[in-house]
Amino acid sequence: MGDTVKYETDGRIATLTLDRPDRYNAIDDDMPADLRAAVERADTDPEVHVIVLTGAGEAFCSGYDLEHYAEQPRPTTGSQEMPWDPMQDYRMMKSNTENFMSLWHSHTPVLAKVDGPAVAGGSDIALCADLILMAEDAPIGYPPARVWGCPTTMMWVYRLGPAGAKRMLFTGDLVEGTEAAEMGLVWEAVPAEELDERANELAARIAGVPTNQLMMQKRVINQAYENMGLETTQMFATLFDGITRHTPEGVAFKERCEEVGFKQAVAERDRGELF
């Protein structure tokens, strides 16, 4: 297990903490595999009944680290020289998607505790959890839907239905925890100062159930979504994510990031000023 995810246990509860607080827990080359290793460690521990996933510092996860992926000149991870090889990109991003989906596929229930931004790829991670608790003022959304991204797990449609998913992905808007709970995107939103207590309470309640019971309930519920074509949906979403980074607009956005820095380029994109 690497350095980007911290692993702790307390009785029947394993806590996994995304641990790049200086970068708002942004996803780097190591974090997806580190997350999967931590999930598998908890999943194979017979003493662990529930996993709590959270982020260190002020964010849950701010998405992929654009200082690395967007500001660095091509070729770099996720941005090939043109013409590009879609299968090379798919192989890389599918690996990350499967690592995030280890949360979904684990036999152990996963409770995400979101006390700060869960944005872009960070929302992909959060939405793979079984239950999500959010601080009322914590934002969640997928701004790269405007340019340079397609959520590879595509859990938006399975949590919100087609209309709700379209509302979020046609706009790339962020919503706060209160609205996310009202939409049905997350299980519950509570005041930030009450989030730890509520997460501990729910995790403890789940931890009182035998692991075989928890495993059966999770597997049969997840199977309903898998029967609806979850894997096929993710295959297309992951392919489309690679395409978004190599369209004329995606290339122009990348060049703008290199020119002025990703923060300014993202602000321009999200204001609708680039295209």
C-alpha positions in Angstrom: 0.0 0.0 0.0 1.3 3.4 -0.9 1.4 6.8 0.8 -1.7 8.5 -0.7 -4.3 6.5 1.4 -4.0 6.1 5.1 -5.4 2.9 6.7 -6.6 2.6 10.3 -8.9 0.3 12.2 -10.9 0.7 15.4 -12.7 -2.5 16.3 -15.0 -3.5 13.5 -14.5 -0.2 11.5 -11.7 0.4 9.0 -11.1 4.0 8.1 -9.5 4.9 4.8 -8.3 8.5 4.4 -7.3 10.0 1.1 -4.1 11.6 2.2 -2.8 14.4 0.0 -4.1 17.3 2.0 -1.7 19.8 0.5 -3.3 19.2 -2.9 -6.8 18.8 -1.6 -6.4 15.1 -1.9 -6.2 15.4 -5.7 -5.7 12.1 -7.6 -2.2 11.4 -8.8 -0.7 8.4 -10.5 -0.6 6.4 -7.3 -3.9 7.1 -5.5 -6.2 4.8 -7.5 -4.1 1.7 -6.9 -3.4 2.8 -3.3 -7.2 3.1 -2.7 -7.8 -0.4 -4.1 -5.1 -1.9 -2.0 -6.6 -0.3 1.2 -10.1 -1.5 0.3 -8.8 -5.1 -0.3 -6.9 -5.0 3.0 -10.1 -4.1 4.8 -12.2 -6.6 2.8 -9.9 -9.5 3.7 -9.8 -8.7 7.4 -12.4 -10.8 9.1 -12.7 -8.3 12.0 -13.8 -5.5 9.7 -17.5 -5.1 9.2 -17.7 -1.6 7.6 -15.3 0.7 5.8 -15.4 4.5 6.3 -13.9 6.5 3.5 -12.9 10.1 4.0 -10.3 12.8 3.1 -7.6 14.5 5.0 -7.7 18.3 5.5 -10.2 20.6 3.9 -11.4 18.4 1.0 -12.7 14.9 0.3 -11.1 14.8 -3.1 -10.7 17.7 -5.6 -10.4 15.4 -8.7 -7.4 14.6 -10.8 -4.3 16.8 -10.1 -4.5 19.2 -13.0 -1.2 20.8 -12.0 0.3 17.6 -13.2 -2.2 16.3 -15.9 -3.3 19.6 -17.5 -0.3 22.0 -17.1 2.4 19.6 -18.2 3.1 19.7 -21.9 2.1 16.7 -24.0 2.8 13.8 -24.0 1.7 13.2 -20.4 -0.7 10.9 -18.7 -4.1 11.3 -20.3 -2.9 13.6 -23.0 -1.1 12.0 -25.9 0.5 13.5 -28.9 -1.9 13.6 -31.9 -3.0 11.4 -33.5 -3.8 9.5 -30.3 -4.4 5.8 -29.5 -7.8 5.4 -27.9 -7.0 2.0 -26.6 -3.8 3.2 -24.8 -6.0 5.8 -23.0 -8.8 3.3 -22.3 -6.4 0.8 -20.8 -5.1 3.5 -18.4 -8.4 5.0 -17.4 -10.2 1.6 -17.2 -7.6 0.6 -14.6 -8.4 3.7 -12.6 -12.1 3.1 -12.9 -11.7 -0.5 -11.7 -9.6 0.8 -8.8 -12.4 3.3 -7.8 -15.0 0.5 -8.3 -13.2 -1.6 -5.7 -15.4 0.3 -3.3 -18.5 -0.9 -5.0 -17.3 -4.5 -5.5 -15.9 -5.0 -2.0 -17.9 -7.4 0.1 -17.7 -5.0 3.0 -20.1 -2.0 3.1 -18.5 1.4 2.4 -19.6 4.6 4.0 -18.2 7.8 2.4 -17.9 10.7 4.8 -17.6 13.8 2.7 -16.7 16.9 4.7 -15.3 19.0 1.8 -15.3 19.2 -2.0 -15.9 15.9 -3.9 -15.3 17.3 -7.4 -14.7 15.8 -10.8 -12.8 12.5 -10.3 -13.4 13.0 -6.6 -17.1 12.6 -7.2 -16.4 9.4 -9.1 -14.7 8.0 -5.9 -17.4 9.2 -3.6 -20.3 7.8 -5.7 -18.8 4.3 -5.7 -19.4 4.1 -2.0 -22.5 2.3 -0.7 -23.7 5.2 1.4 -22.6 8.8 1.3 -22.9 11.3 4.2 -22.1 14.9 3.4 -21.6 18.1 5.3 -24.5 20.4 4.3 -22.1 22.9 2.7 -19.7 20.5 1.0 -19.9 20.7 -2.8 -20.1 17.8 -5.2 -20.2 17.8 -9.0 -18.4 17.0 -12.2 -17.3 20.3 -13.9 -15.2 18.6 -16.5 -18.5 17.6 -18.2 -18.3 21.0 -19.7 -14.9 20.2 -21.4 -12.2 17.6 -20.8 -14.1 14.9 -19.0 -16.8 12.2 -18.8 -17.3 10.5 -15.4 -15.9 7.0 -16.0 -17.9 5.3 -13.3 -21.1 7.0 -14.5 -22.7 6.4 -11.1 -24.6 9.7 -11.6 -27.3 7.9 -13.7 -27.6 5.0 -11.3 -28.1 7.4 -8.4 -30.2 10.1 -10.0 -31.9 8.5 -13.0 -31.6 9.9 -16.5 -33.1 13.3 -15.9 -31.1 14.1 -12.8 -27.9 12.8 -14.4 -28.5 15.0 -17.5 -29.1 18.0 -15.3 -25.7 17.6 -13.6 -23.7 16.5 -16.6 -25.2 19.0 -19.1 -24.1 21.8 -16.9 -21.1 20.6 -14.9 -22.7 22.4 -11.9 -21.7 21.8 -8.3 -24.4 21.3 -5.7 -24.0 21.4 -1.9 -24.7 18.5 0.4 -28.2 19.7 1.3 -29.3 19.7 -2.3 -27.4 16.5 -3.1 -29.4 14.8 -0.4 -32.7 16.3 -1.7 -31.9 15.0 -5.1 -31.2 11.5 -3.8 -27.5 11.7 -4.9 -26.3 11.1 -1.3 -27.9 9.4 1.6 -27.9 12.3 4.1 -26.5 15.8 4.7 -25.9 17.2 8.2 -24.2 20.3 9.6 -20.4 20.0 9.2 -19.9 19.9 13.0 -22.2 16.9 13.3 -20.8 14.9 10.4 -18.2 12.8 12.4 -20.8 11.9 15.1 -23.4 10.9 12.5 -20.9 8.9 10.5 -19.6 7.1 13.6 -23.2 6.4 14.6 -24.1 4.8 11.3 -20.9 2.9 11.0 -21.4 1.5 14.4 -24.9 0.4 13.6 -23.8 -1.4 10.5 -20.8 -2.9 12.3 -23.3 -4.8 14.6 -24.5 -6.9 11.7 -22.7 -10.2 10.8 -20.3 -9.9 7.8 -22.1 -12.6 5.9 -25.4 -10.8 6.2 -23.8 -7.5 5.0 -22.2 -9.3 2.1 -25.4 -10.9 1.0 -27.4 -7.7 1.1 -24.7 -5.7 -0.7 -24.3 -8.3 -3.4 -27.9 -8.7 -4.3 -28.6 -4.9 -4.4 -25.5 -4.3 -6.5 -26.5 -7.1 -8.8 -29.7 -5.3 -9.7 -27.6 -2.4 -11.1 -25.2 -4.8 -12.8 -28.1 -6.5 -14.5 -29.0 -3.0 -15.9 -25.7 -2.9 -17.8 -23.4 -1.0 -15.4 -20.2 -2.5 -16.9 -21.2 -1.7 -20.4 -22.1 1.9 -19.4 -18.7 2.3 -17.8 -16.9 0.9 -20.9 -18.5 3.7 -23.0 -18.0 6.4 -20.4 -14.3 5.5 -20.1 -13.8 5.6 -23.8 -15.7 8.9 -24.0 -13.5 10.3 -21.2 -10.4 9.7 -23.3 -12.1 11.3 -26.4 -13.0 14.4 -24.4 -9.3 15.0 -23.8 -8.4 14.7 -27.4 -11.2 16.6 -29.2 -10.3 20.0 -30.7 -11.9 21.6 -27.7 -10.1 19.3 -25.3 -6.8 20.1 -26.9 -7.5 23.8 -26.8 -8.4 23.6 -23.1 -5.1 21.7 -22.4 -3.2 24.3 -24.3 -4.9 27.1 -22.2 -3.9 25.3 -19.0 -0.3 25.2 -20.1 -0.5 28.9 -21.0 -2.2 30.4 -18.0 -2.3 27.6 -15.4 -5.2 25.2 -14.8 -7.0 27.4 -12.2 -7.6 30.2 -14.6 -8.4 27.9 -17.5 -10.9 26.0 -15.4 -12.5 29.2 -14.3 -12.8 30.4 -17.9 -14.3 27.0 -18.9 -16.8 26.9 -16.1 -17.9 30.5 -17.0 -18.5 29.4 -20.5 -15.9 31.7 -21.9 -13.6 29.3 -23.8 -15.9 27.9 -26.5 
